[in-house]
């Protein structure tokens, strides 16, 4: 009994760590868009530097999972949770990499005049962050139905990406001088679209923990 109590206590600590990591990544995404909109190079460089903290958080959680397996003799259902944790933090860490990538694009753009007001790209970021936060909450609460609903919202991000892509393509066709600036913004939108796909992967792990079945609940078009 004491062993089970200790296991669940450690597992709660790990889940808290996942929420902290998710918060770090959510802030990185929003701040990367802020740096892009405001041509804030200092902020962009800070986001790139802070990505190491996100990576370190992932390593810490992995070590705790390994220790849990080694010391608590988890049952099959426990192992399913631990395996899901390892997959989820990998997905969250990759989203952090996409945020870092956007910050690097902001640095590449530097103080160039904006090609167009950023409207749909910030919407993509806000939607993705909202999906990420709720997907991690769904994991903690073991809410498979919420996870499935969140995954379906990936279509909204895909639609925004299509809209951004078409609009920027029009700029490039009408004025070849805009190709470089437009391409960089497409990279930003693509990073956000891929981030939302990663959230869908997290949702699939939530369903796996609850049902014991791995199933594809959202298929990316890209």
N, C-alpha and C positions, 0 to 999 in steps of 0.2 A: 504493500500500500504506500509506504514511504517513497519507494522508487517511482511509482506512478505519479505521486504528488510532485516529486522533484522534476519528473519529465515534463509535466504540464506547466510547471512554473518556468522552466527553461524555454519551453515552446512559446509561452506568452511573451517572454523577453525577446525572443527572435522575431515574433510578429511585430512587436513594438519597433524593433530595429528596421524592419521592412518599411513600416510607415514613415519612419524618419528618413530613410533612404529615398522613398517616394517623394517626400516633401522637398528634399534637396534637389531632386531631378526636376520636379515641377517648377521650382523657383528658377532653375537653370534655363528651362525652356522660355519662361516668361521674360526673364532678364535678357536672354539672347535676342528676343524680338525687340525689347526696349532699346538695346544697344544698336540694333539695326535701324530702328526708326529715328533715333536721336543722334545717330553718327557718334555714339559714345564709345570711343576706342578704349578708354581706360576700363570701362565696364566689360567690354568684350575680352580684353586681356585677362581680367579677373575671373571671368567665366571659364576660360581655358585653363587657368591655373587651378581653379576649384574642382575641375573634373577629377583631379587626383584624389580629392577627399571622397568623392563618390565611389571611385574604384576601391579605395581603402575600406569604405563601409561595406562594400560587397565582400571583400576578403574576410573581414571580421565576421560577417554573418556565415560565410562558408565554414570558417573555423569552428564556430559554435555548433553548426549542424554536424560536422564531423565528430566533434567531442560528444554530442548528444547520442550519435549512433554508437560510439565506442564505449560509452559509460552507462547508458540507460537501457540497453537491450530492448529497443523499440519493437513493437508488434507490427504486423503487416500494414495495418491502417495508419500506424504512426510513421512508418517508412514512406507511405504515400504522401503524407503531409511534408515530410522533410525533403523528399524528391521534388515536390511542387515548389517548395521554398527555393531550392537551388535553381530551378528553372526560372522562377519569377524574378529573382534578383539578377539573373543574367539578362533578362529582358529589360528590366529597369535600368541596368547599367548601360545597355545599348542605347536606350532613349537618352541617357545622359551624354553619350557620345554624339548623338545627333544634335543636341543642344550646343555642345562644344563646337561641332561643325558649323552651325549657324553663326556662332560667335567669330569663328575664323573667317567666314564669308564676310561678316561685317567689317573685319579688319582689312580684308582684301579690297572691299569697296571704299574704305577710308572716308574721305570727306567729299567724294564725288556727289554731284547734285542728284537727288532722288529721281528715278525714272518716272515714278508715279506715286500717288499717295498709297500707303499700305493699308488696305482695308480687309481683304479676304485672308491674307497671310496671318494677321493677328487673330482673326476668327478661328483659323485652323489651330493656332497655338492654344487658344482658350478652350476649344472643344477637346483637344487632345489631353490637356492638363486635367480637365474635368473628368474625362474618361479614365485617366490613369488613377486619380485619387479614388474614384468610386470603385474601380476594379480591385484595388488593394483593400478597401473597406469590405468588399464582397468576399475577399479571401479570408479576412479575419473573422467575418460573421458567418462564413460557409454558406453564402447565398448564391446558389447556382442560377436561379432565375434572374437575379439582378445581373449576374455576369453575362448571361445570354442577351439581355436587353442592351447592356453597355456595348457588347460586341457589334450589335446591329447598328449602332450609331457611327461605326466606321464609315458607313455609306455617306454620311454627311461630310466627313473630312475628304473622302474621295471626290465628292461633287465639287467641293471648294477647290481642290487641287486641279480638277479639270478646268474650272473656271479661270483660275490663275494662269494655267498653262496656255489656254486659248488666247487670253488677253495679252499675255507677254509675247506670244507668237505673232500676234497682229502688230505689235510694236516693232518687232524685228523685220517683218515683211515690209512695213511701210517706211522704215528708216534703218538701214543696215548698221548705222553708227550706234544703235542702241543694243546691238546683239550681245556684247559683253555684259552690260549691266542687266539686261533681261535674263540672260543665262544664269547669272548668279542668283537672281531672285527665284528662278525655277529650281535651283539647287536647294534653296531655303524651303520652298514649298514641298519639295520631294522629301526632305529630311522630316518634315512634320507629318507627311502622309505615311512614311515608314514608321514613325513613332506610334501613330494610331494603330498600325498593323501589329506592332509589338504589344500594345494593350490588348488587342484581340487574343494574342497568344497567352497573355496572363489570364484572361477570362476563361480560356480553354483549360488552364490548369486548375482554376477554381472549380469548374465542372468536374474535372478529374478527381479532385479531393473529395467532393461530395458524393459522386456516383461510382467512382472507381473505374470509369470508362473514359478513354481518350477519344474525343470526337471533335471534328472540325466544325466550329460554330460560326465561322466567318471566313470567307475566302477573299483574299486581296485580288484586285484586278491587275496589280503590277508585279 
